[in-house]
Amino acid sequence: MELRRKRAYDTAEASDGFRVLVDRLWPRGVSKERAEIDLWAKDAAPSPDLRKEWHTASDADWDVYANRYRAELAGESAPALEELADELKTHKVVTLVYAAHDENHNHAVVLDEALRELL
């Protein structure tokens, strides 16, 4: 299986395969038709508290955030992560869709790593 990441604001393409929204909140200004989401994996996204902390702290440290999210994925979100991994195994190409502006420092990067470990 090929695992990819893509912003929700980028155009959906057939080559994206199975598209999974990995945000807890629906991306602003993106219609459900335009997003072409096959699965919304809310429970595998960062907790509301962690998400708010990351988006509101002007001095947020990426490594601290990523480690806290990894801890959530290993703890309270572990069942959601395992369920998502099981679903993704049935698809040849999967694209994790996220709304964050920074393509290198966002929760989809951490989730991608965690899924690769399970797959």
N, C-alpha and C positions, 0 to 999 in steps of 0.2 A: 504494500500500500504506500502511496505517495502522500505525504502530509505537507500542506502549504499554509501560508498565512496571507490575509488580504484585508485591507481596510473596507469597512462597510460603505464608504463613500466612493469607492472605485466601482467601475462597471462590472456587473456579474457576467461571466462568460461560461460557455458550455465546458470549456477546459478546466473550470474550477471543480468539476465533479460534484460531490456531496458537500453542500455548504452548511456550515455549523456556526451560528451566532454564539459567541462565547462571552458576551457581556450580560450583566445582570439587568441592565436597562436597555430598552430599544434605542438605537441610534437616532438622535434628533434629525428631523428633516428627511428621513429615508422611509419611503413607503414600503409596505410589506411586498407589494408587487415588484418594486424596483430591486429590493434586497435579494429576492429569490432564495430565501433561507429554507433549507430542508429540515433543520432541527435547531431548536433554541435551547442551548445547554446552560441555562441560568444557574443551576446548582453547582456547576463546575467553575463558575466565575468567582472572583474574590468576594469575600463577605462585604456587606454594605459598609461596615466600619472601616475596613481596610481600603476599600475603594474611595471612600470620602477622604480618608487621611492622605492617600496618594494624590488625589486631585486638588486638595486644598492647601497642602503644605508647600510653601515656596522653597524650602530647603530640604525637600524629601530626598532621601538617599536611595538610589536604585537597588543597591545590594541588600539593604535592610528590608525594603518592600518585597523584593523577589524572595528573600528567605522567609519572610512572614507568609507569603502566598504559598510557597512550597510546604510550609508547616500546615497550612489549612488543607492543602491537597493530600497530605499524609494523614491528617486527622479528621476533622469534621466533614470535609468534602471528599474523603476517600471513596465512599460508596458512589457518589456522583461521577467521580473520575473513572472508576472501574466500569460503571454502566456506560459511560461515553466511549471508553476504549473498546468495549464489547460491540457497540453499535458500529464504530468506525472500521472494525475488522472486516466488515461485509462489503466495503467499498474500495475500489481501486485507487481513486483520487479523492482526497478530502481537503477542503479549504476551511481553515479556522478564520472566521470573520469577526473583526473587532472595530471599534469606533475611535480608538486612541489616535492622536496625531503622530506621535513618535513611533516609528516602525521598529525601533530597536529596544526601546525601554517601555514595554507594556506587558500586561498580564498574559497575552496570547503567546508571547515568547516563552514564558515560564510554563504555561500549559502545554505548549508544543513539546518542550523538553520532557515533561512528566509523561505525556502520552507516548512518546518514543520509547521511554523506559519500559512501559507496559506492553507496547506492541512489539 
